[in-house]
């Protein structure tokens, strides 16, 4: 299963700081991920080759990915859900364990009522139950709450740059 655009590798804050031109390139690709390097170059004042190199560096550094974003419910996956998790152990270790599961496409450590959130894409309800069993039996998990997605109304990744 392809990784979600939200699943970029973690890097220490400040380890990669895109300059203004790189941010403009990112914004161009957020508007249209298929935009040509030549068109981006024209918009930001660089050559096609320079844009290609910058895009590659941004991808290699984990700053961005260029992927096709889909609605899993329209592609034969009958169930998508968010699993909220409480635990009493090492959050990083549990987050890594969950991130290694193929069906989980998004894992975040949170503040608030839950320690972690994990998004899953499943073939059907039986598959969701199987995944819930795996999550609930993971070391240090004390409880879960599952939010089943009924209909996708908005999904966007074009929040710009700062």
MIKE-564332 format. One record per residue: residue number from 1; residue in three letters; x, y, z of N, C-alpha, C, O in turn. Coordinates in steps of 0.02 Angstrom, whole numbers, plus 50000, padded with zeros to 5 digits. Layout:
// residues N
+-------+-------+-------+-------+-------+-------+-------+-------+-------+-------+-------+-------+-------+-------+
: torza : koldo :  n.px :  n.py :  n.pz : ca.px : ca.py : ca.pz :  c.px :  c.py :  c.pz :  o.px :  o.py :  o.pz :
+-------+-------+-------+-------+-------+-------+-------+-------+-------+-------+-------+-------+-------+-------+
:   NUM :   ALA :     X :     Y :     Z :     X :     Y :     Z :     X :     Y :     Z :     X :     Y :     Z :
...
+-------+-------+-------+-------+-------+-------+-------+-------+-------+-------+-------+-------+-------+-------+
END
This chain:
// residues 162
+-------+-------+-------+-------+-------+-------+-------+-------+-------+-------+-------+-------+-------+-------+
: torza : koldo :  n.px :  n.py :  n.pz : ca.px : ca.py : ca.pz :  c.px :  c.py :  c.pz :  o.px :  o.py :  o.pz :
+-------+-------+-------+-------+-------+-------+-------+-------+-------+-------+-------+-------+-------+-------+
:     1 :   UNK : 50042 : 49942 : 50000 : 50000 : 50000 : 50000 : 50045 : 50062 : 50000 : 50094 : 50064 : 50037 :
:     2 :   UNK : 50028 : 50112 : 49960 : 50068 : 50172 : 49956 : 50062 : 50212 : 50020 : 50009 : 50212 : 50052 :
:     3 :   UNK : 50114 : 50245 : 50038 : 50114 : 50285 : 50099 : 50075 : 50349 : 50086 : 50078 : 50377 : 50031 :
:     4 :   UNK : 50041 : 50372 : 50136 : 50004 : 50435 : 50133 : 50053 : 50493 : 50132 : 50108 : 50487 : 50158 :
:     5 :   UNK : 50034 : 50549 : 50101 : 50078 : 50608 : 50102 : 50090 : 50632 : 50173 : 50137 : 50669 : 50186 :
:     6 :   UNK : 50048 : 50612 : 50219 : 50058 : 50632 : 50288 : 50112 : 50592 : 50322 : 50133 : 50609 : 50377 :
:     7 :   UNK : 50136 : 50539 : 50290 : 50186 : 50496 : 50321 : 50257 : 50513 : 50299 : 50293 : 50470 : 50273 :
:     8 :   UNK : 50277 : 50574 : 50307 : 50345 : 50594 : 50291 : 50391 : 50574 : 50348 : 50370 : 50573 : 50406 :
:     9 :   UNK : 50454 : 50559 : 50332 : 50501 : 50542 : 50386 : 50508 : 50601 : 50434 : 50505 : 50659 : 50414 :
:    10 :   UNK : 50517 : 50585 : 50498 : 50526 : 50638 : 50548 : 50598 : 50662 : 50547 : 50645 : 50623 : 50541 :
:    11 :   UNK : 50606 : 50727 : 50553 : 50672 : 50757 : 50557 : 50671 : 50806 : 50615 : 50619 : 50836 : 50630 :
:    12 :   UNK : 50728 : 50814 : 50649 : 50730 : 50863 : 50703 : 50711 : 50932 : 50677 : 50731 : 50950 : 50622 :
:    13 :   UNK : 50674 : 50971 : 50716 : 50655 : 51038 : 50695 : 50717 : 51078 : 50674 : 50768 : 51078 : 50709 :
:    14 :   UNK : 50712 : 51112 : 50618 : 50767 : 51153 : 50594 : 50819 : 51116 : 50554 : 50866 : 51148 : 50529 :
:    15 :   UNK : 50814 : 51050 : 50546 : 50866 : 51013 : 50510 : 50863 : 51028 : 50435 : 50913 : 51023 : 50400 :
:    16 :   UNK : 50803 : 51045 : 50409 : 50796 : 51064 : 50340 : 50753 : 51127 : 50339 : 50694 : 51125 : 50357 :
:    17 :   UNK : 50783 : 51181 : 50317 : 50746 : 51244 : 50315 : 50745 : 51268 : 50243 : 50793 : 51297 : 50218 :
:    18 :   UNK : 50688 : 51257 : 50208 : 50684 : 51278 : 50139 : 50687 : 51355 : 50134 : 50657 : 51390 : 50174 :
:    19 :   UNK : 50723 : 51379 : 50084 : 50726 : 51451 : 50073 : 50663 : 51474 : 50036 : 50620 : 51432 : 50020 :
:    20 :   UNK : 50657 : 51538 : 50023 : 50596 : 51565 : 49992 : 50582 : 51535 : 49924 : 50524 : 51523 : 49907 :
:    21 :   UNK : 50633 : 51522 : 49884 : 50623 : 51493 : 49818 : 50598 : 51421 : 49824 : 50552 : 51401 : 49788 :
:    22 :   UNK : 50627 : 51383 : 49869 : 50603 : 51315 : 49880 : 50531 : 51314 : 49904 : 50492 : 51271 : 49884 :
:    23 :   UNK : 50513 : 51362 : 49946 : 50444 : 51367 : 49969 : 50397 : 51383 : 49911 : 50341 : 51356 : 49908 :
:    24 :   UNK : 50419 : 51425 : 49865 : 50378 : 51440 : 49806 : 50369 : 51378 : 49763 : 50315 : 51366 : 49736 :
:    25 :   UNK : 50422 : 51338 : 49757 : 50417 : 51274 : 49720 : 50367 : 51228 : 49753 : 50325 : 51198 : 49720 :
:    26 :   UNK : 50371 : 51222 : 49819 : 50324 : 51180 : 49856 : 50252 : 51203 : 49844 : 50208 : 51162 : 49832 :
:    27 :   UNK : 50241 : 51268 : 49847 : 50174 : 51295 : 49837 : 50149 : 51281 : 49766 : 50090 : 51266 : 49756 :
:    28 :   UNK : 50193 : 51284 : 49717 : 50175 : 51268 : 49648 : 50153 : 51195 : 49644 : 50103 : 51179 : 49611 :
:    29 :   UNK : 50189 : 51151 : 49676 : 50173 : 51079 : 49675 : 50111 : 51063 : 49716 : 50075 : 51016 : 49700 :
:    30 :   UNK : 50098 : 51102 : 49769 : 50037 : 51092 : 49808 : 49976 : 51109 : 49765 : 49923 : 51078 : 49772 :
:    31 :   UNK : 49982 : 51158 : 49722 : 49927 : 51177 : 49677 : 49916 : 51123 : 49624 : 49859 : 51108 : 49606 :
:    32 :   UNK : 49971 : 51095 : 49598 : 49966 : 51043 : 49546 : 50030 : 51002 : 49548 : 50083 : 51024 : 49524 :
:    33 :   UNK : 50026 : 50943 : 49576 : 50084 : 50899 : 49583 : 50111 : 50874 : 49516 : 50166 : 50846 : 49514 :
:    34 :   UNK : 50074 : 50885 : 49461 : 50098 : 50864 : 49395 : 50127 : 50923 : 49356 : 50147 : 50914 : 49298 :
:    35 :   UNK : 50130 : 50982 : 49386 : 50157 : 51040 : 49352 : 50229 : 51026 : 49330 : 50269 : 50998 : 49368 :
:    36 :   UNK : 50246 : 51044 : 49270 : 50313 : 51030 : 49243 : 50366 : 51072 : 49278 : 50353 : 51127 : 49303 :
:    37 :   UNK : 50427 : 51046 : 49278 : 50483 : 51083 : 49307 : 50494 : 51147 : 49267 : 50513 : 51198 : 49296 :
:    38 :   UNK : 50484 : 51146 : 49202 : 50491 : 51206 : 49161 : 50441 : 51260 : 49181 : 50459 : 51318 : 49188 :
:    39 :   UNK : 50378 : 51240 : 49192 : 50327 : 51289 : 49213 : 50342 : 51316 : 49282 : 50333 : 51376 : 49295 :
:    40 :   UNK : 50365 : 51273 : 49327 : 50382 : 51296 : 49394 : 50441 : 51343 : 49390 : 50442 : 51396 : 49422 :
:    41 :   UNK : 50491 : 51325 : 49350 : 50550 : 51368 : 49341 : 50531 : 51437 : 49317 : 50557 : 51487 : 49341 :
:    42 :   UNK : 50485 : 51440 : 49269 : 50462 : 51504 : 49243 : 50429 : 51545 : 49298 : 50439 : 51606 : 49302 :
:    43 :   UNK : 50389 : 51512 : 49341 : 50353 : 51547 : 49394 : 50399 : 51572 : 49449 : 50386 : 51624 : 49480 :
:    44 :   UNK : 50454 : 51535 : 49463 : 50497 : 51554 : 49520 : 50564 : 51583 : 49498 : 50604 : 51604 : 49540 :
:    45 :   UNK : 50577 : 51586 : 49432 : 50638 : 51618 : 49408 : 50700 : 51573 : 49408 : 50755 : 51597 : 49417 :
:    46 :   UNK : 50690 : 51508 : 49398 : 50746 : 51461 : 49395 : 50742 : 51420 : 49330 : 50690 : 51419 : 49297 :
:    47 :   UNK : 50797 : 51388 : 49313 : 50797 : 51343 : 49256 : 50761 : 51279 : 49274 : 50752 : 51263 : 49333 :
:    48 :   UNK : 50741 : 51241 : 49223 : 50709 : 51176 : 49234 : 50754 : 51130 : 49275 : 50731 : 51096 : 49320 :
:    49 :   UNK : 50819 : 51130 : 49258 : 50867 : 51086 : 49292 : 50874 : 51106 : 49366 : 50878 : 51063 : 49410 :
:    50 :   UNK : 50875 : 51171 : 49380 : 50880 : 51195 : 49449 : 50819 : 51175 : 49490 : 50824 : 51156 : 49548 :
:    51 :   UNK : 50760 : 51179 : 49459 : 50699 : 51158 : 49494 : 50702 : 51084 : 49507 : 50685 : 51062 : 49563 :
:    52 :   UNK : 50722 : 51044 : 49457 : 50727 : 50971 : 49466 : 50773 : 50954 : 49524 : 50756 : 50911 : 49565 :
:    53 :   UNK : 50830 : 50987 : 49529 : 50877 : 50975 : 49583 : 50848 : 50994 : 49651 : 50855 : 50957 : 49700 :
:    54 :   UNK : 50814 : 51050 : 49655 : 50784 : 51072 : 49718 : 50729 : 51024 : 49740 : 50724 : 51006 : 49799 :
:    55 :   UNK : 50687 : 51003 : 49693 : 50633 : 50956 : 49709 : 50663 : 50891 : 49736 : 50639 : 50864 : 49785 :
:    56 :   UNK : 50715 : 50867 : 49704 : 50747 : 50805 : 49726 : 50775 : 50812 : 49796 : 50768 : 50768 : 49838 :
:    57 :   UNK : 50808 : 50869 : 49810 : 50835 : 50881 : 49877 : 50780 : 50885 : 49930 : 50788 : 50859 : 49985 :
:    58 :   UNK : 50724 : 50917 : 49913 : 50668 : 50922 : 49959 : 50638 : 50854 : 49973 : 50619 : 50839 : 50030 :
:    59 :   UNK : 50634 : 50812 : 49922 : 50609 : 50744 : 49932 : 50658 : 50702 : 49972 : 50638 : 50667 : 50018 :
:    60 :   UNK : 50722 : 50706 : 49956 : 50772 : 50668 : 49992 : 50775 : 50686 : 50066 : 50789 : 50644 : 50109 :
:    61 :   UNK : 50762 : 50750 : 50081 : 50765 : 50774 : 50150 : 50700 : 50760 : 50188 : 50697 : 50772 : 50249 :
:    62 :   UNK : 50649 : 50733 : 50154 : 50586 : 50718 : 50187 : 50542 : 50779 : 50197 : 50493 : 50776 : 50235 :
:    63 :   UNK : 50558 : 50834 : 50163 : 50517 : 50894 : 50169 : 50450 : 50885 : 50133 : 50399 : 50911 : 50155 :
:    64 :   UNK : 50451 : 50847 : 50078 : 50389 : 50835 : 50040 : 50393 : 50770 : 50002 : 50446 : 50741 : 49991 :
:    65 :   UNK : 50334 : 50748 : 49981 : 50326 : 50692 : 49935 : 50278 : 50715 : 49880 : 50237 : 50759 : 49891 :
:    66 :   UNK : 50285 : 50685 : 49823 : 50238 : 50698 : 49769 : 50202 : 50632 : 49756 : 50232 : 50584 : 49733 :
:    67 :   UNK : 50137 : 50631 : 49772 : 50098 : 50569 : 49768 : 50028 : 50585 : 49741 : 50007 : 50643 : 49740 :
:    68 :   UNK : 49993 : 50533 : 49720 : 49922 : 50540 : 49703 : 49882 : 50529 : 49767 : 49887 : 50476 : 49798 :
:    69 :   UNK : 49843 : 50577 : 49786 : 49800 : 50572 : 49845 : 49733 : 50545 : 49822 : 49702 : 50573 : 49777 :
:    70 :   UNK : 49710 : 50492 : 49854 : 49647 : 50461 : 49834 : 49598 : 50458 : 49892 : 49617 : 50469 : 49950 :
:    71 :   UNK : 49537 : 50443 : 49877 : 49486 : 50427 : 49927 : 49481 : 50351 : 49928 : 49452 : 50322 : 49883 :
:    72 :   UNK : 49509 : 50318 : 49980 : 49510 : 50245 : 49982 : 49440 : 50214 : 49976 : 49433 : 50159 : 49948 :
:    73 :   UNK : 49389 : 50248 : 50000 : 49321 : 50221 : 49998 : 49296 : 50214 : 49926 : 49252 : 50174 : 49913 :
:    74 :   UNK : 49324 : 50252 : 49879 : 49304 : 50247 : 49809 : 49346 : 50196 : 49771 : 49333 : 50182 : 49712 :
:    75 :   UNK : 49397 : 50168 : 49803 : 49443 : 50121 : 49770 : 49435 : 50050 : 49796 : 49480 : 50009 : 49787 :
:    76 :   UNK : 49379 : 50035 : 49826 : 49366 : 49966 : 49848 : 49382 : 49952 : 49920 : 49367 : 49897 : 49944 :
:    77 :   UNK : 49410 : 49999 : 49956 : 49420 : 49991 : 50028 : 49356 : 50015 : 50061 : 49337 : 50073 : 50055 :
:    78 :   UNK : 49321 : 49970 : 50094 : 49254 : 49983 : 50119 : 49254 : 50019 : 50186 : 49202 : 50044 : 50207 :
:    79 :   UNK : 49310 : 50022 : 50221 : 49310 : 50051 : 50287 : 49374 : 50091 : 50299 : 49430 : 50068 : 50286 :
:    80 :   UNK : 49365 : 50151 : 50324 : 49420 : 50193 : 50344 : 49402 : 50220 : 50413 : 49345 : 50239 : 50425 :
:    81 :   UNK : 49451 : 50222 : 50458 : 49436 : 50243 : 50527 : 49497 : 50275 : 50559 : 49553 : 50266 : 50538 :
:    82 :   UNK : 49483 : 50313 : 50611 : 49535 : 50341 : 50654 : 49530 : 50306 : 50721 : 49476 : 50304 : 50751 :
:    83 :   UNK : 49585 : 50280 : 50744 : 49587 : 50246 : 50809 : 49625 : 50290 : 50858 : 49684 : 50306 : 50848 :
:    84 :   UNK : 49589 : 50310 : 50910 : 49620 : 50350 : 50963 : 49643 : 50302 : 51018 : 49605 : 50257 : 51038 :
:    85 :   UNK : 49704 : 50311 : 51041 : 49736 : 50261 : 51085 : 49762 : 50294 : 51148 : 49793 : 50347 : 51146 :
:    86 :   UNK : 49749 : 50261 : 51205 : 49780 : 50280 : 51269 : 49829 : 50225 : 51287 : 49815 : 50166 : 51276 :
:    87 :   UNK : 49886 : 50244 : 51315 : 49936 : 50194 : 51335 : 49970 : 50215 : 51399 : 49966 : 50273 : 51420 :
:    88 :   UNK : 50005 : 50167 : 51429 : 50040 : 50182 : 51492 : 50115 : 50168 : 51486 : 50149 : 50159 : 51536 :
:    89 :   UNK : 50140 : 50166 : 51425 : 50210 : 50152 : 51415 : 50244 : 50204 : 51371 : 50223 : 50262 : 51369 :
:    90 :   UNK : 50295 : 50183 : 51337 : 50336 : 50226 : 51294 : 50297 : 50244 : 51231 : 50285 : 50201 : 51189 :
:    91 :   UNK : 50278 : 50307 : 51225 : 50238 : 50330 : 51167 : 50276 : 50321 : 51101 : 50247 : 50298 : 51052 :
:    92 :   UNK : 50340 : 50338 : 51101 : 50379 : 50332 : 51040 : 50383 : 50259 : 51016 : 50375 : 50245 : 50957 :
:    93 :   UNK : 50393 : 50213 : 51063 : 50398 : 50142 : 51046 : 50332 : 50117 : 51018 : 50331 : 50081 : 50968 :
:    94 :   UNK : 50276 : 50136 : 51049 : 50211 : 50115 : 51024 : 50197 : 50147 : 50956 : 50171 : 50114 : 50911 :
:    95 :   UNK : 50213 : 50211 : 50948 : 50202 : 50245 : 50884 : 50242 : 50210 : 50829 : 50216 : 50200 : 50774 :
:    96 :   UNK : 50304 : 50191 : 50843 : 50344 : 50155 : 50793 : 50313 : 50087 : 50777 : 50312 : 50067 : 50718 :
:    97 :   UNK : 50288 : 50052 : 50827 : 50256 : 49987 : 50816 : 50195 : 49995 : 50770 : 50186 : 49956 : 50723 :
:    98 :   UNK : 50154 : 50045 : 50784 : 50094 : 50056 : 50743 : 50113 : 50078 : 50672 : 50081 : 50056 : 50624 :
:    99 :   UNK : 50163 : 50119 : 50666 : 50185 : 50143 : 50600 : 50210 : 50086 : 50556 : 50209 : 50091 : 50495 :
:   100 :   UNK : 50233 : 50032 : 50587 : 50257 : 49975 : 50549 : 50201 : 49932 : 50521 : 50213 : 49888 : 50480 :
:   101 :   UNK : 50140 : 49943 : 50544 : 50083 : 49905 : 50519 : 50061 : 49932 : 50451 : 50048 : 49992 : 50444 :
:   102 :   UNK : 50057 : 49889 : 50400 : 50040 : 49910 : 50332 : 49973 : 49947 : 50328 : 49967 : 49995 : 50290 :
:   103 :   UNK : 49923 : 49925 : 50365 : 49856 : 49953 : 50359 : 49851 : 50023 : 50391 : 49803 : 50059 : 50377 :
:   104 :   UNK : 49898 : 50040 : 50432 : 49897 : 50106 : 50464 : 49936 : 50154 : 50421 : 49996 : 50144 : 50408 :
:   105 :   UNK : 49902 : 50208 : 50399 : 49936 : 50255 : 50354 : 49954 : 50321 : 50387 : 49983 : 50365 : 50356 :
:   106 :   UNK : 49936 : 50329 : 50451 : 49947 : 50393 : 50484 : 49952 : 50380 : 50559 : 49907 : 50350 : 50588 :
:   107 :   UNK : 50006 : 50402 : 50591 : 50014 : 50395 : 50663 : 50041 : 50461 : 50691 : 50091 : 50487 : 50666 :
:   108 :   UNK : 50008 : 50487 : 50742 : 50033 : 50547 : 50775 : 50030 : 50539 : 50850 : 49984 : 50508 : 50876 :
:   109 :   UNK : 50078 : 50567 : 50884 : 50077 : 50572 : 50957 : 50041 : 50637 : 50972 : 50057 : 50689 : 50943 :
:   110 :   UNK : 49993 : 50635 : 51019 : 49951 : 50693 : 51030 : 49953 : 50716 : 51103 : 49978 : 50682 : 51147 :
:   111 :   UNK : 49925 : 50775 : 51113 : 49912 : 50801 : 51180 : 49836 : 50800 : 51188 : 49800 : 50807 : 51140 :
:   112 :   UNK : 49813 : 50790 : 51248 : 49740 : 50789 : 51259 : 49717 : 50723 : 51287 : 49754 : 50690 : 51324 :
:   113 :   UNK : 49657 : 50704 : 51270 : 49626 : 50644 : 51298 : 49659 : 50579 : 51276 : 49656 : 50529 : 51312 :
:   114 :   UNK : 49690 : 50579 : 51218 : 49721 : 50519 : 51191 : 49795 : 50531 : 51182 : 49818 : 50587 : 51171 :
:   115 :   UNK : 49834 : 50477 : 51185 : 49906 : 50481 : 51177 : 49927 : 50478 : 51104 : 49975 : 50510 : 51083 :
:   116 :   UNK : 49891 : 50438 : 51065 : 49907 : 50428 : 50994 : 49844 : 50426 : 50953 : 49791 : 50407 : 50978 :
:   117 :   UNK : 49850 : 50444 : 50890 : 49797 : 50435 : 50840 : 49826 : 50396 : 50782 : 49882 : 50409 : 50760 :
:   118 :   UNK : 49789 : 50348 : 50758 : 49811 : 50307 : 50701 : 49753 : 50301 : 50651 : 49697 : 50282 : 50670 :
:   119 :   UNK : 49767 : 50316 : 50589 : 49716 : 50309 : 50536 : 49727 : 50243 : 50500 : 49784 : 50225 : 50484 :
:   120 :   UNK : 49673 : 50208 : 50486 : 49677 : 50143 : 50453 : 49633 : 50143 : 50391 : 49581 : 50176 : 50388 :
:   121 :   UNK : 49655 : 50105 : 50341 : 49616 : 50092 : 50281 : 49606 : 50017 : 50277 : 49655 : 49979 : 50275 :
:   122 :   UNK : 49543 : 49995 : 50275 : 49527 : 49924 : 50280 : 49483 : 49901 : 50222 : 49448 : 49941 : 50190 :
:   123 :   UNK : 49487 : 49837 : 50208 : 49447 : 49808 : 50155 : 49373 : 49805 : 50175 : 49330 : 49814 : 50132 :
:   124 :   UNK : 49359 : 49792 : 50239 : 49290 : 49787 : 50263 : 49291 : 49789 : 50339 : 49343 : 49798 : 50370 :
:   125 :   UNK : 49232 : 49780 : 50369 : 49227 : 49783 : 50442 : 49266 : 49726 : 50476 : 49295 : 49736 : 50530 :
:   126 :   UNK : 49266 : 49667 : 50446 : 49305 : 49612 : 50475 : 49379 : 49629 : 50478 : 49413 : 49613 : 50526 :
:   127 :   UNK : 49403 : 49661 : 50426 : 49473 : 49682 : 50423 : 49486 : 49734 : 50477 : 49538 : 49733 : 50510 :
:   128 :   UNK : 49439 : 49781 : 50486 : 49446 : 49831 : 50539 : 49449 : 49798 : 50608 : 49490 : 49817 : 50649 :
:   129 :   UNK : 49407 : 49748 : 50619 : 49408 : 49712 : 50683 : 49475 : 49678 : 50694 : 49501 : 49677 : 50750 :
:   130 :   UNK : 49503 : 49650 : 50642 : 49569 : 49617 : 50646 : 49623 : 49668 : 50666 : 49664 : 49655 : 50710 :
:   131 :   UNK : 49622 : 49726 : 50634 : 49671 : 49778 : 50649 : 49661 : 49804 : 50720 : 49709 : 49814 : 50757 :
:   132 :   UNK : 49598 : 49814 : 50740 : 49585 : 49837 : 50809 : 49612 : 49787 : 50859 : 49639 : 49807 : 50911 :
:   133 :   UNK : 49605 : 49723 : 50845 : 49633 : 49672 : 50889 : 49709 : 49678 : 50895 : 49737 : 49671 : 50949 :
:   134 :   UNK : 49742 : 49691 : 50839 : 49815 : 49699 : 50839 : 49835 : 49762 : 50879 : 49883 : 49760 : 50917 :
:   135 :   UNK : 49798 : 49816 : 50868 : 49814 : 49878 : 50904 : 49802 : 49869 : 50979 : 49845 : 49887 : 51019 :
:   136 :   UNK : 49745 : 49841 : 50997 : 49728 : 49833 : 51068 : 49776 : 49786 : 51104 : 49785 : 49792 : 51165 :
:   137 :   UNK : 49805 : 49738 : 51068 : 49851 : 49691 : 51101 : 49923 : 49715 : 51101 : 49967 : 49681 : 51127 :
:   138 :   UNK : 49936 : 49773 : 51072 : 50004 : 49800 : 51072 : 50025 : 49817 : 51143 : 49984 : 49839 : 51184 :
:   139 :   UNK : 50089 : 49808 : 51159 : 50113 : 49823 : 51227 : 50098 : 49895 : 51246 : 50108 : 49941 : 51207 :
:   140 :   UNK : 50074 : 49905 : 51306 : 50060 : 49969 : 51338 : 49993 : 50001 : 51318 : 49976 : 50053 : 51347 :
:   141 :   UNK : 49956 : 49973 : 51271 : 49891 : 50002 : 51253 : 49842 : 49986 : 51310 : 49833 : 49928 : 51329 :
:   142 :   UNK : 49810 : 50039 : 51335 : 49761 : 50028 : 51389 : 49690 : 50035 : 51365 : 49645 : 50002 : 51392 :
:   143 :   UNK : 49678 : 50075 : 51313 : 49610 : 50081 : 51285 : 49613 : 50113 : 51216 : 49661 : 50147 : 51198 :
:   144 :   UNK : 49560 : 50101 : 51178 : 49554 : 50132 : 51112 : 49483 : 50158 : 51103 : 49436 : 50134 : 51136 :
:   145 :   UNK : 49475 : 50205 : 51059 : 49409 : 50228 : 51036 : 49415 : 50236 : 50961 : 49462 : 50267 : 50936 :
:   146 :   UNK : 49367 : 50208 : 50924 : 49371 : 50207 : 50852 : 49318 : 50253 : 50822 : 49260 : 50251 : 50840 :
:   147 :   UNK : 49340 : 50294 : 50775 : 49296 : 50340 : 50739 : 49294 : 50316 : 50666 : 49342 : 50324 : 50629 :
:   148 :   UNK : 49237 : 50288 : 50646 : 49229 : 50261 : 50578 : 49210 : 50317 : 50531 : 49165 : 50356 : 50546 :
:   149 :   UNK : 49245 : 50321 : 50475 : 49230 : 50371 : 50424 : 49170 : 50347 : 50382 : 49171 : 50292 : 50356 :
:   150 :   UNK : 49120 : 50389 : 50376 : 49062 : 50371 : 50335 : 49065 : 50402 : 50265 : 49044 : 50371 : 50217 :
:   151 :   UNK : 49093 : 50463 : 50261 : 49096 : 50497 : 50196 : 49150 : 50550 : 50199 : 49153 : 50590 : 50246 :
:   152 :   UNK : 49193 : 50551 : 50149 : 49246 : 50601 : 50145 : 49217 : 50665 : 50115 : 49192 : 50664 : 50059 :
:   153 :   UNK : 49221 : 50719 : 50151 : 49194 : 50783 : 50127 : 49249 : 50831 : 50105 : 49238 : 50873 : 50061 :
:   154 :   UNK : 49308 : 50825 : 50135 : 49363 : 50869 : 50116 : 49429 : 50836 : 50134 : 49437 : 50809 : 50189 :
:   155 :   UNK : 49476 : 50839 : 50087 : 49544 : 50816 : 50100 : 49589 : 50859 : 50056 : 49586 : 50855 : 49995 :
:   156 :   UNK : 49630 : 50899 : 50087 : 49674 : 50942 : 50050 : 49742 : 50946 : 50085 : 49747 : 50937 : 50145 :
:   157 :   UNK : 49793 : 50959 : 50046 : 49860 : 50966 : 50073 : 49892 : 51030 : 50047 : 49953 : 51036 : 50045 :
:   158 :   UNK : 49852 : 51078 : 50028 : 49877 : 51141 : 49999 : 49874 : 51198 : 50050 : 49843 : 51249 : 50038 :
:   159 :   UNK : 49907 : 51187 : 50107 : 49906 : 51238 : 50159 : 49961 : 51290 : 50151 : 49968 : 51334 : 50193 :
:   160 :   UNK : 50000 : 51284 : 50098 : 50052 : 51334 : 50085 : 50114 : 51321 : 50127 : 50125 : 51266 : 50152 :
:   161 :   UNK : 50155 : 51373 : 50134 : 50217 : 51368 : 50173 : 50222 : 51430 : 50217 : 50187 : 51479 : 50206 :
:   162 :   UNK : 50264 : 51426 : 50267 : 50275 : 51484 : 50312 : 50349 : 51498 : 50315 : 50369 : 51545 : 50350 :
+-------+-------+-------+-------+-------+-------+-------+-------+-------+-------+-------+-------+-------+-------+
END
